[in-house]
Amino acid sequence: MLIGRMSRKRRFPSIFILTLENIFMEEKKFIADSSNVKLLGRTLDDNGTRWLILSASGIEFNVEAKKLSFDLVGDECAHPSKKEDGSPEMNWSRYEIFVDDKSVLIGSMDAESKSVCVFDGDEIKKAKIKLLKLTEGTQSYMGIKNITADSDAKISPVPQKNLKIEFIGDSITCGYGVEGKNGAEPFSTQTENATKAYAYMTAQNLNADYLLTSFSGFGIVSGWTNDGLKNTIQLVPTHYEKFCFNWNSKMFEDRKWNFNDFQPNLIVINLGTNDDSYTLDDEEHRNEYRTEYRQFLKLVREKNPNAHFLLTMGIMLGGNRLFNKIEQAALDYIAETGDDSISLLHFEPQTPEEGYGCDFHPSEATQLRCSKVLTDFIKKLISDGKVTTA
């Protein structure tokens, strides 16, 4: 009797273990590195997890598989939480998944980890997959721990494109509040969408690879200020060589960006809207902006030796009065360095007829108009030979 009982106890666990092994063997896990996927924007590898940092960062790859899912993780913001007034915290990272360039899912990292299914079927599916972080790095990060597929699945990076553009900017470039209902609506990352901002749309129009180095509230000499005092915390030149600035996480504050990972043909700079809240009509402050802008151009050139610079201003009403200081800074830079690979573009600002996003930021209509203007301008730079493609 004792032997029989022992036999029955052994028999059930052995069947159970075999079943788990079969389930495990049906899956294959890929890490999101450059051997498997094309890296988009500023991303960071940390022990095999691919962290998406700045706006529109992500991955893109070709796949042949029956099923596909992403195992995602979040940073300190990725948990259900409430503000002091009891309202829900809404600054989670937001992401979008595309299959063959069509959006199939938009979600938020409101949990420390989650598995997101892209497709699951009995037949092999061949497709191009893209996962993008829609929101900026100042609020939250998210990571791709694994790409999970069936055991016979194959994935490979999509090819690099001939034209590469870096966009250096502020909230306008991030798509801050672009999905907001009106100007009175306060910001949250759930109304932010970098794919609906002029920079990303321009890159798509030109079939270009891109890098968005953008931070809401940031400037050249001062970040946004509502009391006239200089805001030296939110400065792009200070953080340009780092991965990001984040209000809520210190995970990667000491990590630096490797500029060799993305060398652009063109760099579009749109900075000054936040500086204007400090400079206003003060000529001394405006000249300070001019000086620091010239210095920033030298830093950007040091890191990107072959890029043409396109200096822009406008879109929002604030900052338009600084455009002449950008012109002067460009002339100062050329005189000092002899580097005249620079063009300038002044956007027409937003209008009430186009509507407003959160906190009176550009609406999708304004962003779309500006992307068309910028696309046409860059096409002319290419046709004139000022911007070369690989």
C-alpha positions in Angstrom: 0.0 0.0 0.0 2.8 2.4 0.8 4.5 1.7 -2.5 1.3 2.3 -4.4 0.7 5.7 -2.6 4.2 6.8 -3.4 3.7 5.8 -7.0 0.5 7.9 -7.3 2.3 10.9 -5.7 5.1 10.7 -8.3 2.8 10.2 -11.2 0.8 13.4 -10.8 3.8 15.8 -10.4 5.6 14.3 -13.3 2.6 14.9 -15.6 2.3 18.5 -14.3 6.0 19.2 -14.8 5.8 17.9 -18.4 2.9 20.2 -19.1 4.8 23.2 -17.8 7.8 22.3 -20.0 5.6 22.0 -23.0 4.1 25.4 -22.4 7.5 27.0 -21.8 8.8 25.4 -25.0 6.0 27.0 -27.0 7.5 30.5 -26.3 10.6 32.3 -27.4 11.8 35.5 -25.7 13.8 38.2 -27.6 15.5 41.1 -25.9 15.1 44.5 -27.6 18.6 45.1 -28.7 20.1 46.2 -32.0 20.5 42.6 -33.2 16.8 42.1 -33.1 15.2 45.5 -33.5 15.8 49.0 -34.8 16.1 51.4 -32.0 14.2 54.7 -32.3 15.1 57.8 -30.4 17.0 57.8 -27.1 16.7 54.4 -25.5 18.8 52.8 -22.8 19.7 49.1 -22.1 19.8 48.2 -18.4 20.5 44.5 -17.7 18.6 43.4 -20.8 15.6 45.7 -20.4 15.3 48.4 -23.1 14.2 51.6 -21.4 12.3 54.1 -23.6 13.3 57.5 -22.3 12.4 60.6 -24.5 9.4 61.3 -26.6 8.7 58.9 -29.5 11.5 56.6 -28.4 10.8 53.0 -29.2 11.6 49.9 -31.4 10.7 48.7 -34.8 11.2 45.3 -36.4 9.9 42.7 -38.9 8.4 39.6 -37.5 7.2 36.1 -38.7 5.2 34.6 -35.9 1.9 33.1 -34.9 1.8 35.1 -31.7 3.5 38.2 -30.4 3.4 40.1 -27.2 5.5 42.7 -25.2 6.5 42.3 -21.6 6.6 45.8 -20.3 7.8 47.4 -17.1 7.5 50.9 -15.6 9.4 53.3 -13.4 8.4 54.8 -10.1 5.3 56.3 -11.7 4.0 53.0 -12.9 1.4 52.2 -10.2 -2.1 53.3 -9.3 -1.7 56.4 -7.2 -3.5 59.6 -6.1 -2.6 63.2 -5.7 -3.0 65.0 -2.4 -6.5 66.1 -3.4 -7.5 62.5 -4.0 -7.6 62.7 -7.8 -5.8 60.0 -9.8 -2.2 60.5 -10.8 -2.1 60.6 -14.6 1.5 61.0 -15.6 2.2 57.4 -16.5 4.1 56.6 -19.6 1.8 56.2 -22.6 2.6 54.0 -25.5 1.3 53.0 -28.9 1.7 49.8 -31.0 1.6 49.8 -34.8 1.3 46.8 -37.1 2.3 47.6 -40.7 2.2 51.3 -39.8 -1.4 51.1 -38.5 -2.2 51.8 -34.9 -3.6 48.8 -33.1 -3.3 49.7 -29.4 -2.7 52.7 -27.1 -2.0 52.0 -23.5 -0.5 53.4 -20.3 2.0 52.0 -17.8 -0.3 52.2 -14.9 1.2 49.0 -13.4 4.7 48.0 -12.5 4.6 45.3 -15.2 2.2 44.0 -17.8 2.1 41.8 -20.8 0.5 43.3 -23.9 -0.6 41.0 -26.7 -0.2 42.2 -30.3 -1.6 39.2 -32.1 -2.2 35.5 -31.4 -3.4 33.0 -34.0 -2.8 29.6 -35.7 -1.2 30.9 -38.8 2.2 32.6 -39.3 1.8 36.4 -39.6 4.5 38.5 -41.4 4.4 42.1 -40.3 6.3 45.2 -39.4 5.9 46.1 -35.7 6.6 49.4 -34.0 6.2 50.3 -30.3 6.6 54.0 -29.4 6.5 55.8 -26.1 4.2 58.8 -26.8 5.1 60.8 -23.7 8.2 62.7 -22.6 11.0 61.7 -20.3 10.6 64.4 -17.7 7.5 62.7 -16.3 8.1 58.9 -16.6 10.0 56.1 -18.3 8.9 52.6 -19.4 10.9 49.5 -20.4 10.6 46.5 -22.7 11.7 43.5 -20.7 11.1 41.0 -23.5 9.4 40.5 -26.8 7.6 37.1 -26.5 6.6 35.0 -29.4 6.0 31.4 -30.4 9.0 29.0 -30.5 9.4 29.2 -34.3 9.2 33.0 -34.5 11.7 35.1 -36.3 12.3 38.9 -35.8 14.8 41.2 -37.4 15.5 45.0 -37.4 13.9 47.1 -40.1 16.5 48.9 -42.3 18.0 52.2 -41.4 16.8 55.2 -43.5 19.0 57.5 -45.6 17.8 60.7 -43.9 18.3 61.2 -40.1 17.0 64.2 -38.3 17.4 65.3 -34.7 14.7 67.7 -33.3 15.8 69.6 -30.2 12.9 71.3 -28.5 10.5 71.9 -25.7 6.9 71.0 -25.0 5.8 71.8 -28.5 8.1 69.1 -29.9 6.9 66.7 -27.2 3.3 67.0 -28.3 2.3 68.5 -24.9 -1.4 68.5 -24.5 -2.1 68.0 -28.2 -5.0 65.7 -27.4 -6.5 68.1 -24.9 -10.0 69.5 -25.4 -9.2 73.2 -25.0 -6.6 75.6 -23.6 -8.2 75.5 -20.1 -7.5 71.8 -19.7 -4.5 71.1 -17.4 -1.7 68.9 -18.6 -1.3 65.2 -18.0 0.7 62.7 -20.0 -2.6 61.1 -21.1 -3.2 64.1 -23.4 0.4 64.1 -24.7 1.3 62.4 -28.0 4.6 63.0 -29.8 3.3 61.3 -32.9 0.8 64.2 -33.3 3.6 66.9 -33.0 5.3 68.7 -35.9 8.6 66.9 -35.4 7.5 63.3 -35.6 5.1 64.1 -38.5 7.8 65.8 -40.4 10.1 62.8 -40.1 7.3 60.6 -41.3 6.6 62.9 -44.3 10.3 62.7 -45.3 10.7 59.0 -44.6 13.5 59.9 -42.1 14.8 58.3 -39.0 14.5 60.7 -36.1 15.6 61.6 -32.6 13.5 63.8 -30.4 15.6 65.6 -27.7 12.8 67.5 -26.1 11.8 68.6 -22.6 8.7 70.5 -21.6 9.4 73.8 -20.0 13.0 73.9 -21.0 15.0 76.7 -22.6 18.4 77.9 -23.5 19.1 80.5 -20.8 15.9 79.9 -18.7 13.2 77.4 -18.4 9.6 78.5 -18.0 9.1 81.1 -15.2 6.0 82.9 -14.0 7.7 85.3 -11.7 10.4 86.8 -13.9 13.2 85.0 -12.1 15.6 82.9 -14.1 14.8 79.2 -14.1 18.2 77.4 -14.3 16.9 73.9 -13.5 15.2 73.4 -16.9 18.0 74.1 -19.4 18.6 72.0 -22.5 22.3 72.8 -22.7 22.8 71.3 -19.2 21.0 68.1 -20.1 21.8 67.6 -23.8 24.6 65.1 -23.1 22.5 63.2 -20.6 19.7 60.7 -21.3 17.1 62.9 -19.7 15.9 65.0 -16.8 13.1 63.4 -14.8 11.0 65.0 -12.1 10.0 61.7 -10.5 12.8 59.2 -11.1 16.6 59.1 -10.4 17.0 55.8 -12.2 19.3 57.0 -15.0 20.3 60.6 -13.9 24.0 59.8 -14.2 23.8 58.0 -17.6 25.1 59.8 -20.7 23.8 59.6 -24.3 26.2 58.1 -26.8 26.1 60.4 -29.8 27.7 57.8 -32.0 24.4 55.9 -31.8 22.7 58.5 -34.0 24.5 60.9 -36.2 21.9 63.1 -38.0 22.1 64.8 -41.4 20.0 67.6 -40.1 19.3 69.1 -36.6 16.2 71.2 -36.1 16.3 73.4 -33.0 13.1 75.0 -31.7 14.0 76.7 -28.4 13.0 80.1 -27.0 9.3 79.9 -26.1 10.2 79.2 -22.4 13.2 81.6 -22.4 10.8 84.4 -23.5 9.0 84.2 -20.1 12.3 85.4 -18.6 13.7 87.6 -21.3 10.5 89.4 -22.1 11.5 92.9 -23.4 14.6 93.2 -21.3 17.4 93.8 -23.7 20.1 92.6 -21.3 18.2 89.3 -20.8 17.6 89.0 -24.6 21.3 89.4 -25.3 22.1 86.8 -22.6 19.8 84.4 -24.6 21.7 85.3 -27.8 25.1 84.5 -26.2 24.0 81.2 -24.6 22.3 80.2 -27.9 25.6 80.7 -29.7 27.4 78.6 -27.1 24.8 75.8 -27.4 25.3 75.7 -31.2 29.0 75.0 -30.5 28.1 72.1 -28.2 25.7 70.6 -30.7 28.3 70.9 -33.4 30.9 69.2 -31.3 28.6 66.2 -30.9 27.3 66.2 -34.4 30.1 67.2 -36.8 28.2 66.6 -40.1 24.7 67.9 -39.5 23.1 71.0 -41.1 21.5 73.2 -38.5 17.9 74.5 -39.0 17.1 77.1 -36.3 13.4 77.7 -35.9 11.0 79.7 -33.8 7.3 80.3 -33.6 4.3 77.9 -33.4 3.3 79.3 -29.9 2.9 83.0 -29.4 5.5 83.2 -26.7 9.1 83.5 -28.0 8.4 85.0 -31.3 10.2 88.2 -30.2 13.4 86.2 -29.7 13.7 85.2 -33.4 15.9 88.2 -34.2 18.2 87.1 -31.4 18.4 83.6 -32.9 19.4 85.3 -36.2 22.1 87.3 -34.4 23.3 84.3 -32.5 23.7 82.4 -35.8 25.7 85.3 -37.3 27.9 85.4 -34.2 28.5 81.6 -34.4 29.4 81.8 -38.1 31.8 84.7 -37.5 33.5 82.8 -34.6 33.7 79.3 -36.1 33.5 79.8 -39.9 30.7 77.1 -39.9 27.9 78.4 -42.1 25.9 75.2 -42.4 22.9 76.9 -40.9 19.4 77.9 -42.1 16.6 79.7 -40.3 12.8 79.3 -40.4 10.2 81.4 -38.6 6.8 79.6 -38.2 3.5 81.4 -38.2 2.1 81.1 -34.7 -1.1 79.2 -33.7 -4.5 80.9 -34.2 -7.8 80.6 -32.3 -9.3 79.1 -35.4 -7.0 76.1 -35.1 -7.9 75.6 -31.5 -5.7 74.9 -28.5 -4.4 71.9 -26.6 -3.9 71.8 -22.8 -2.5 75.0 -21.3 -3.0 76.8 -24.7 -0.4 74.6 -26.3 -0.6 73.9 -30.1 -3.6 71.8 -31.2 -3.2 68.9 -33.6 -4.3 71.3 -36.4 -1.5 73.7 -35.6 1.0 70.9 -35.3 -0.1 69.5 -38.7 0.2 72.8 -40.5 3.7 73.4 -39.1 4.8 69.9 -40.1 3.8 70.7 -43.7 5.7 74.0 -43.6 8.8 72.3 -42.2 8.6 69.4 -44.6 8.5 71.7 -47.6 11.4 73.7 -46.2 13.6 70.7 -45.6 12.8 69.3 -49.1 14.2 72.6 -50.4 17.3 72.3 -48.3 17.8 68.8 -49.7 17.2 69.9 -53.3 19.7 72.8 -52.8 22.3 70.4 -51.5 22.5 72.0 -48.0 21.3 68.7 -46.4 22.8 65.5 -47.7 21.5 62.0 -47.3 23.5 58.9 -46.7 
